């Protein structure tokens, strides 16, 4: 793997065309990462500097943007670092070792009481047999007001209980089974008829998937919540974004190429063929992490540590090594969930269901946090089209 490039303060400021004080302001806002350097000096991530420099234009307020050019929203939910992600300061990997998704929900939702203790019991509608898990979830959320007469409430005292009800209701819709008043990982294990070590892996996968800062689906939820849309409607926004092949449905693309690998002899053939065709390798690489996705590392380590691992797990180290050699990328959470699906011979949509069921907790956390903000999320566009004549701008 290549090593990151770091610049001195003078070099970074020169590339950006700013004074050192402005450089330090960018660092304090999280726009540029820095590391200890020689003596008391610090070094600055060249990739961040160059991404930021490439997006500067005269008059642009870069201090409101991340190093990737995205608008910044303040949050107290999740911190992402190259070492891992943290839920309200607690390492998600540590929580994955023993906590349930419900326990993580009470952490992310900042609960003083257990909202799952008396969550609303609700029956799901009848779904067409051809409906997939995400279609069932969107349909179930759309009719939530017919189930819950207080579905439109924004009362802080009620929203957490609504969230708990919606998590159980949503998980049941994803599974296509009745709502159960039991931990989500147990309901999923029961639906898929798995037990033993696999149940702990399902629980860990849900916890690791619960939140990942301001990803696309979380941003969609926050935009809806900023308009004061009710909680179920905000979740529909999240599911819609999640359904795209570049987000939650990316796991389908991972499974598509993994279907071609049945033995060790297939690994080189499949990966070389994708490379020669110029095809990407879904499940590898991540826009946020400079090296590897710590969520994938955590889940894969748990899977490969199982006693008497499934045959497919023996292929994983070779797949990962060859992917890095040929594509220069490491696994992300999509690959890890696809591996878990295959390791336990789970249903075709299992990885996607785990990801979405866990992520519902994070979406609710973002909605709750956004409801407390006064501002409407309304980014401005950078117009690149033809300029009308006679208009001053």
N, C-alpha and C positions, 0 to 999 in steps of 0.2 A: 504494500500500500504506500501511496505517496504521503509525505509529511506536509502539514500545513505550512504556508509561508507567512512569516510575521515581519512587520515593518516597525521601525523606530517611530517615535512620535513625530520627529521632523519629517521622515519619509511619508508617513500617513497623511500629515497635514498638507504636505506639498502636493501629493496626488489629488487630494480633495480640493486644494486651492483655498484652504481656510486657515485661520489662526489656531495655534495649539489649544486655546481655551474652547474653541468651537469643537475641536476634535474630542476634548474631554467631555463636553456636553453630550455629544453623540454616544459616547461610551456609557455615560450615566443613564441615558434613555434606552439602553439595550440595543442600539443600532449597530454598534461595532464591539466585537469581543476583544478582550485584552487578556494577556497572561504575564506573569512575572518575567522580567528580563534580567540582564546583568546588573549587579548593584541594586540601586533603588529604582531603576528604570523599568518601564513596562513595554511590552511589544504588542502590536495591534494586528489583528487578523487581516491579511491582505485581501482575502476573498470578500469579506464584509466591506472593506474600504472601496474595493473596485465595483462591487454591486451598487453601493451607495453613490459613488462618483458617476456611474453610468446613468443614474436616474435623476441627477441634479440638472435643473435647467434654470435660467434666470428667473428669479422671483418665486421659485418653488420652495415651500416650507418643508424641507427634508426632515426637520425635527419631529414631524408628525408621522414619519414613516419608518418602517423597519428596514433592516439591511436588505431584505428581499423586495422592498418597495411597497409593502402592504401598510394600510392604515393601522395604527396601534389603538387597541382598546385596553383599558385598565381592567385587571382581574386579580382576584385573590384565590383562584381555584387551582390552577396547575402551572407549574414551572417546568420547562423543558431544557435539559442540558445534554451534552454528549454522553454523560455518565448515566443518564436515566431521567425519567420524569417523576415529579413529586406532586402529590395531592395535598394541598395546604401545608407544604413543607415536609410531608412524610413520603419516603421513597415508595413508589408504586410497586417496585419489585419486592419490598419487604411485606407490603400488604398482600401481594399475590401469594405469599407463602402460607398465609393462614386465614386471611379475612374473607368474608363473604361480600358479594356485590351489595347487599343491603347495608352492611356495616360501612362500606365505602360511600354509599349514598348518604348516610347520616353525617359522614365527615364532609363531603363536598357540599351538601345542602345546609351545613352548619346547624344541625338539629340539636335541640335540648331534650327532646323526647323521641321515642321510636315511632316514626310515622307509619311503619308497616304493621304495628300492633293491631290496629283496627282499620286497615285499608278497606275500601269499598269492594264488596263482592259484586261481580258483574258477569253477565252471560255474553258471549260473543255472538255475532250474527252468523247466519249460514253463508259460507263462502262457496263460490264456484270451485269445482274440483281442479280446474286448470289454474287457479290463482296461486302465485308464488308467495313466499313469506313476506316480502316487502309490500306486495299488493294487498295481502291480507291485513298487514299492519296499517297501511294508509286507509283502507276501507273501515277498519275498526275505529281508528282515531276520528275519522270523519263523522261517525254516528255517535261519538262519545256523549254529546249533549242529550241524546235520547236515553242514555244510561244514567247519567249523573245530572240531576236538576241544577246543581251549583257549578256546572262545567265552566261557566263564564266568570267565575269569581276571580278576583285578584287579591283577595284577602291574604296577607302574610300568614295569618293564623291557620288558614285552610290549605294553602298551596302545597305545603310539604306532604300532607296527607293525600292530596290529589295526585301528587307526583308518585307516591308509593302505589296508589291504586293503578295509575297509568303504567308503571313499570311492570306490574304483574299482568295486567290486561294486555299490554303490548307484547310481553314475552309469550303469553298464551296464543296471541294472534300469529306471531312468527312461527310458532310450533304447530298451529292449527289444532290445538287441544283446549279443553276447558280450563278456565282460570283456577289456579290452585293457591291456597294460603300456605305455601311452603317456600323455603329459599329457592331463588331462581335456578341455581345450579342443580338443585335436587329435582326440580320440575323438569329441567332439560334432560338430566340423566335418566329420569323415569320415562320420558317420552322416547328416548333413544335406546332404552334398555341397556344401559351401561352401568358398571359398578366398579368398586375397588379403586385402583390408582387413577383410573380415567376420570372419576368424579372430581378429584382434586385438581386435575388438569383443566377440566371445564370451568371450575371455580376460578382458577388463576387466570384463564383466558378472559373471562368476564371482567375481572378486576383490572387487568392490564389494558383492556379496551375501553374502560369507563370514560376517560377524558383524555384529550391530547391538545389542550390549549385552544387556540382559535383556528381550528381546521375549517374547511369549507362548510360542513354541515352545522357545526357549532355557530359559525358566523351567520348562516341562514336563520337559525333559531333566534339568535340575538337580534337580528334585524326585525323579525316578526315580533319578538317580545318588546322591542323598543316602540312599536306602534300600539302596545298594550293588547295585542292579540291574546286570546285565552291560551292556557297552557297546551291543550290538545292541538290547537291550530299551529302553535309554534313548533310542536313536535312534528307535525305534518311537513312543515318547511324543512326540518332537519332530515326527515326520511327521504324527501324528494332529492335533496343534494346527495345524500348517502347512496342513492340508487344508481348514480352514475358510474360508468366503468373505470373512472379515474379515482374513485373513492371506495365506498364499501363493496361495490360490485367488482372491484379489481380482483377479488378472490376467485371469481369465476374464471378470469383470464389466467390466473395462476394454475388452477386446476386443469385448464385446457391443455397446457403444455406438460404438466406433470402426468397426465393420462398417458403420455407417450413413453414414460419411463417405468418399466416393469422389472428391470434387472440392472446390475451395475454396468453391463455392457452397453446399455442404452444412453447413459449419461453423456458421454462424449459426443455420440451421434446426434442427439437431440439439441444439445447446446451449440455444437459447431454448426448445425444446419440453421439454427436461428441467427447466429452471428453472420453467416454467409449471406443469408437473405436480407439482412439488415433489420430483422425483427427485434423489438425490445424484449426484455426479460421481466415480465410482470412478477412482482413479489420481491424484487431486488432493487436497492437504491431508495433513497428518501430525500425529499427536498429540504428537510429541516436538519438532519444529522449529517455531519461532515464525514463520518466513518460508517458506523453501523447503527441500526435501530435497536436500542437497548431492550425494548419490549420483545423483539424477536429473539434476541440472545437469551433473555430470561426464560421464555417459554420453551425454546429449543433445548436449553440445558435441562429443564425439568423433564422434557420428553425423553431425551437420550439417557437420563439417569434412571429411568424406570427399569426394574428388574425384568429380565426376559423381554426386551423391547420388540415391537412388531418388526417384521421383515423390512418394511419400507424405511423405518428409522435408520437401519444400517446403511442406507444409501445417502442419507442427508449430508454427512460430512463431505462425501465426494462431490455431491451437487453444489454445496456451498463453496468448496475449494475451486472447482472448475469454473463456477460463475465468476468468482473473483479474478481468476487468471484470464478469462476470455472477455469479460464485460467490465471488470474493474469495480464491481459493486458488491455490497453485502446484503444479507436478507433483511426484509422488513416484516412488519406484523402480518401482512397478508400471506406471505410464504409460511410463517410459523403457524397460522391458523389452518392453512391448507394441509400442512404436515400433520397437525393434530387430528384433522378430519380423517386422513388416511391411516394414521396410526391406530385408530380405534374403529375403523370401518364404519364411520358415521354417515348419515344421509348426505346427499349431494350438496345441499345448501347449508350444511352444518357450520362451516367456518363463517359464512355470512351472517347466519342467525346469531352465533356467539358474539360476533363483532357488534351487531346492531343492538342486541339485548343489553350488552354492557354499555354501549354508547348512549342509550336512552337516559341513563343516570347522569351522564355528563351534560346532555342537552338540557335536562331539567335544571341542573345546577346553573348553566349559563342563562337560562330563562329567568330563574329566581334572582340572579345577580343583576340582570339587565332591567328587571322590573323596578329595582331600587335606583336606577340611574334616571336622571331627569331628561337627558338628551335623546332625541330621535336620531337613529343612525342614518345618515344621509350623506354618503361620500359624493364628491364632485368628480366629473369626468374630465379627462384631458382631451379636448376636441382636436382631432387631426384632419378633419375634412376641409372642404373648400370654404374660404372666408367670404362672407357677403361683402359686397362693395358698399362703401359709404357708412359702414358701421365701425365705430371706434371701439377698440378692445385693448 
